[in-house]
Structures are given as C-alpha cells and as structure tokens.
Amino acid sequence: MGNTQGMHEAILNELVKIRGLRVMARSSVLPYSHRRIPISQIAAHLNVQTVMESSIQYADDRVRITAQLVDADSGAPFWSKIYDRGFKDVFAIQTDIATRIASALRVELTPGEQDTLAEKPTESPEAYAAYLRAIAVGALAGGLEATPEQCAVIRQSLDQALTLDPNFSLAYAIRARHYAYSIARLVRRSDELTVTRRYELAQENAERALALDANSGLAHAGIAVAHRFAWRDREAQLAFTRALEQNPSDQRVLRDVAFFNLFRGHYRAALEVAREIVEIEPGLGNFLVGYTLMPLGDSDGALAACQKVLSLRPDFALAHQLRGFVMLTKG
C-alpha cells in the first residue's frame, strides 16, 4: 500500500516540475479518492478544468498504472493510457505520464524541463521502493503532525533506501527535512537524539544531497527549516530563497516559507505565499490566509478564509480554532 501511495505522490511531484501546469497537492485530492462524487463537482471544489484519474497496482516487482485526463465540463476522458511493466521501468513510466499529460494539455516543455523529467533519481529500483514508502507516510503526516510511529517508518525507509544507494540525492534531501522537523517534534520524540544532534543531521543530509545534486530545492528547504527552528533567521532566509529558485511550485517548499514568514512577523510576505498555496492546496492555503490576515487587522477577511477552509475540510481542527478566535475578537 505504501508503494502505491508513494507512487501517486511521486507522479504529482513530476508534474509539479512543469511550470506551465498548476498541479493540486495530494492532500487536496485525497478526500475525494474514496467517494463517489461527480468529476464536475470535484473540479468546482478545487477550481480546476481537468481532473486526472489514476489507479496503481504493485505486486511481485511489477507495476500497473492506469491514468486518464477528464474534462471537467463534459466529464469525458480526452487522454488515457495503461502501463503494465516491471517495477524497474517505473522511472520511464513517470516521465512518459508527465510528458504526455503536458502534451494533452498543450503545454510546451522547455529543454530544461525535458531534461529534468528524464533524470533518474536512483539506479536502484529497490532503493526507490523504500523511498516511496517514506514519502507516502511523510506526505500524509505533514511536518509537525507526524506521530512517533510515522517518524519511525519514514526514518527506517530512508535509511534502507540510502543503504541500497548511497548516492540517492533525493532520499538525503527528504531525510534532511525529516530531521529538521524533528527538532520541533522533540516533545513527542521516539529516540534519544538531542536538538543539537537533530540540527547536525539535517545539515549533514542536506549537504550530502546538494553535493550529489546542486539543484535540489528540497535539500535547501530542509536546511532552511532546521535554521528556522534553531532561530538562525538570516541563514534560513537565504536557504528558503534558494529552495524557491529551484522548486517554485512545490507545495512543501511554499508551506515551509509561509510558516517561516508568519511566525517571524513578516505578515505581508506570508500572505503573498499563502495566496500561492491556495491555488494548489486550498484548505491549507486559506487557513494560512486567515491566520495572516488577523495580525494585519482584517478580521472579516480572516473569517471568510476560515469559512472556505471548513467548506473543503470540515474536520480541520485548527481552522475551527482560528474561526472561534476571529469571532471572539469581533465580539
């Protein structure tokens, strides 16, 4: 199960590399994955024109991926393809899906995007399978919300991936991010690492990732988060700038930058990034918009943002809390 969920995440991460596409974050589409809702209604909720439906099956070192694009207005598919190959071909499949989707949506790829999509993150399918298990859990758990059990799975899976391929830059970048967030998760720790050691591990993994891939935006983001929790604001700001230069549409990087600006009192900068996040992750984005508008004195705007969040995610506890606080301040 972890591999199939991780593969969904990996395919979305490939599509995010295409700047001509606006790709919704996985957390935005998950609520619709097990519910029978018309495509037109899903598209309206997410403010998109095209919906990608896919199914992934993985067993006995083979993977079967079915993908299709559906027009939101007519509900009719206008591109579809079935892949049934050995897992060792998963990189070629992901590249082909991203390239064909761009073509079907009439988005022209730049030479740089073509090269980036064609890159293999690792030569080891086994290492990639372990990496997929890690990002499947990490994407669902988020940053600070991860439980000790989820943290253990993430850490063990990444350790396995890097044992199988010590030159797996992307795995180092994700591990750097994991250790960086663990600094703030210390109250729920499942190991005996000190804050200092977690900071060092985040730095070591990010530096290793960048030594293997100087353009790793996620590695810059990982060390930026570590600097943030260590109150090294200048270093964090520089690392976040580099992360955005490399991964300007990655919702993980955007979320990190928004929270950094918000909790350092840079409210207008936070609001600008939050509005970008609304386009790809409406629930979290509107929550951040509401949270940022409060200190800017716009309680009506904050309340409206909360209402948007709760229309999409009625179980978003922090949005209920923020809405209550806004109503309290309004009397």
N, C-alpha and C positions, 0 to 999 in steps of 0.2 A: 504494500500500500504506500509506504514512504517513497519508493522509487517513482510510482506513477504521479503522486502529488508533486514530488520534486521536479519531475519532467514538465508538468504543467507550468511550474514556476520558471523553469529554465527556458521554455519556449517563449513565455512572456518577456523574459529578460533579453532574449534575442530580438524580439520585435521592438523593444524599447531603444535598441541601438539605431533604429531607423528614425531620423529626426522628422521626417515627413509624416509620421504616424503618431496619433495620440492614443496610447495604449492604457487601458484601465488596469489598476493594480489588482492582483489576485484577491486581496481582501475585499475588494468592491464587488467581485463577481461570485465569490463563494456562497453568499446567501441564496443565490438562485440555482445552485448546482443540483439540488435535490428537490426542487419544487417545480410543479407544472404551471409555469407562467408563460403567457404568450410572448414571443420574441418582441413584438411591438411594445409591450408593457415594460419589459426589461430595458429595451433601448431608451424608452422615455425616462425611466428612473435614472439611468446612467448618462443621459444626454449624448447618445451615440447614434450613428447612422447604420453601422454594420456590427453584427454580432458574430463572433467565431464560436462554433460548437465543436467540441472535440471529445474523443474518448481514447484512453490509453490503457493497454493491457501489457503486462510484463511478466514473463514466466520462462523458465528454462533457457535463459540467455537469449530470448527473442522478445522483440517489442512490436506491437501492432498499434499504430496510431491512425485514427480516422479524424480528419479535420475538414470543416466546411465553413464558408462565409455566407451569412444570411442577411439579405437586405431588410432593414427594419420596417420599411413602409409596406412592402409586398409580402414579407415573410417567406420569400422564395430564396433558395440557395443559388448563388451565382458562381461559386467555385467550390470544388471538393476533391479530396484525394485520400487514398488509403495506402499506408505504408506497412509492409509486413516483412521485417528483416531481422537479422541478428543484431543483438544489442551493440556490437562493435560498430555498427553503422549509424548509431544514434546521432552523432555529430553532423553527418551528411544529411540526415533527415531533418534535423532542426534548422540547418542552413537552407535546405530546399523549401521548407514550410515558410520561413520568413521571406525568402526571395519571391516565392510565388504569391504570397499574400500582398507584398508590395506591388507586384505586377498587376494583380487583380484589382487593386485599389488605385492603380495608375499613379503610383508614387515611384519616381525615378531615384534609384540608388546612386549615391556618389561613389567614385572609385574607392574612397576610404571606407565607406560603409560595406562595400562588397568585400574588401579585404578583411574587415573586422568580422563579418558574418562567417567568412570561410575559415577563420582561425580555429584550431582545435585547442580547447583548454587543457587537455592532457592526452597523452598517448595510451593511457591505461583505462580501458572500459571499467575495470573493477574499481579503480580509484574514483572514477566518475559516478559509479553506482553508490559508493559510500558518500560522496559529496551530495548527491541528490537526496539521500536520507537526511542529511544535515540541513539543507535549505528548505526541505519540506516542513520540518519541525520549526526552524527559525522563522520562516515566513508566517506561520500560524501564531507563533508565540510572540512575535514582535521583539522589542528591545528589552525594556524593563519588566515586561509582564511574564517573562519565561519562568516556569517553575523549576525547582531543582532537578526533577525528573527529565524535563525537556532539555535543560542545560547539559545533563549527563549524556543524553543521546546525541546532541549536537557535538559535544566535545569528543566523544568516542568515535563518531562517524568521521569527523575531520581528521582525527589522529590516524584512523585507518587509511583514509584517502592519502594522507601525506606519507605514510609508511610505504604504501604501494607506489606512489610517485612523489619523491622529494622535491620535484621541480614544478609542482602544481600551484601556480601563482594564485589562481582564484580561490583555492582552498585556504591558502595562507591569509588572503585578504578577509575572507569570511571569519577565519579564526581570530584575526586581529580585532574585528568588530565584536565578536563574542566576548573576548577578554575585556575589551573596553567597556561594554555594557555591564559586565560582571562587577566592575568597580562599584557601581551604584546599586547592584543587587546583593551587596555583601550581607545585608540583614537576613537574606534567605540562602546563605551560602550552603553549598553541599560539599565543600572541600575546605582545606585549611590555608588557602593562599591569602597572603596579606594584600592590602590595597597597593602597596608599592610593587609587589611581585606581579599583580594583575596588570598594572600600568606597564611594567617592563615587558611582559609577554605580549601585550598589544603592540608595543613599539617593535619588538623583535619580529613578530609575524608580519606587520605592515612593511617593515624594511626588507624582509625576505621577499614578499610579494612584489615590491617595487624593483628589487634587484633583478627579478625574473621578467617583470613587465612594467616598464616605467610609466605606462599609460593607465595603470589600474586606478580608476577613480574610487573604487570601493576600498582599496588599501589606504588612500589618502583620507577617506571618510572614517575608516576605522581608527587611525591615529588621531584624527580630529576629535572624535568622541572621547578618546582617552584623555586628550588635553583638556577637553571641556570639563570632565569630571575631576580633573586634577587642578582646575582653576588656572590653567595656562591659556588665558584667552587669546593672546596675540598669536601663539602657535596654533591654536585651534582655528582661528580665523583664516590664517594662511593655508592650512591644510584643507579646510572646507572650500576655499576658493579653488584650489587645485582639483578637488573632487568634483566640483560643479563644472569645471572646464572639461573634464573627461566624461562625466556622466550627468549631463544637464537635465535629463528626463527621468532619471532613476528615482522612483518614489522613496527608496530607502535613504538616499543622499538628501533629497529635498526635505524629508521629515527630520533628519538629523539637524539640518541647517535651520529649519523653522524653530525647533525647540531650543537650539543654542541661542538664537536671537531673542526669542521670547523670554527665556529665563535670565538673560543678561540685560533686559530692559530695552532692547533695540526693537521697539514695537512696530514701527513702520516697515522695517526690513523684514520682520517676522510676518507681517500682514501680506507683504508682496509675495513671499514664498508660499504662504498658506493658500493664497488665491491660485497659485500654480498647482498646488496639490489638489484643490477642489476639482480640477479638470481630470485628474486620473484616480483620485480616491476621495469621492465626495463626502463620505462620512467623516473621516479624519480631517479632511481639509476644512470643512465647515466648522468642525469643533475648534480647530486652531484659529479660524477666522473669528469665531465668537470669543474665544479666550483672549485674543489680541485686541479686539475692539473694546473690551471692558476697560483696560487701563487708558485707552485713548478717549474714553468718555462717551462712547456711542453704545449705550445700553440697549436701545431699540434694535440696532444692527446686530448686537450680540444675541439678543433674544430671537431674532429672525433666523440667525445662523443655527442656533440650538434646535429650533423647530425643524429646519431642514435635515439636521443630523438625525433626529428622532423619527422623522418620516422614513428615513432609509434604514436606520438601525435602532429600533425601539428598545433594545437591550443594552445600549451604550450607557453604562452606569455613570461615567464621568460627564456625559452630556446632560443627564438628568441633574447631576450635582451642580453643573455650571448654570443650567437654566434656573434652578432654585436660587442660586446666589444672585443671578441677574434680577430675578423677580423681587428678591429681598431688597436689593439696592434701589429698585424702583418704587418700593413701598407697598 
